[in-house]
């Protein structure tokens, strides 16, 4: 199999950590048992080495927009920061444009620029940072724009943790809220990332019901994936599940090694690790 594609990756460098562009405090890092030697960030060059060791060919970097930037605890990673990394390593990284629905028309213009000028391959949404469920009307212009640009949008579904004690966020991302979105935008490729825990069966039901809804196994170590998620990815849902790490939450080497231990069928593993991403995203030739 050619190299894997990690569809959920954060630019967790010494610069983004120092600039407060990750949204993670020390308590969160302790809760997810983040190794001490990476807590202050990892250079892009060192992360590429980690990708190589794990057999990951390409990672999708999120230009995060964590809800309303004017609220306490809100933050963003500017599109141009991610774009520069993608320009430097075009064969290894692609960008994802973070969505802040409170920016209105300017946010829509930003999304179009990210795709048409920067070459970003999709959009990314954090419903909990916006404190709006995925079916909120404020997102609908962005869903329409993604259809127009023919790019998928991924969003965290399931519960969320306390990323920073200065702002505790509600868990608004029930997977079932994708139902109406998928009905209203049948052309939109929707990816519910983070497995949907603790509502994994809801996430699976949305993928089963809607041909345009997908999910990703990221943010949780594969050895802890729910059995129903593993079964879905390995059998009747093998065309609907993508691989991701949510780095720095899960390291690439750990993710790949633990997936190798899950006993996936060869065809299902190929789809999970690479082919589904190639089908859903428009990567540069």
Buried (B, 14 or more C-beta within 10 A) or exposed (E): EEBBBBBBBBBBBEEBBEEEBBBBBEEBBEEBEBEEEBBEBBEBEEBBEBBBEBBBBBBBBBBBBBBBEEEEBBBBBBBEBBBBBBEEBEEBBBBBBBBBBBBEEEBBEBBBBBBEEBBBBBBBBBBBBBBBBBBBEEBBBBBBBBBEBEBBBBBBBBBBBEBBEEBEBEBBBBBBBBBEBBEEBEEBBBBBBBBBBEBBBBBBBBBEEBEBBBBBBBBBBBEEBBEEBBEBBBEEBBBBBBBBBBBBBBBBBBBBBBBEEBEBEEEBBBBBBBBBBEEBBBBEE
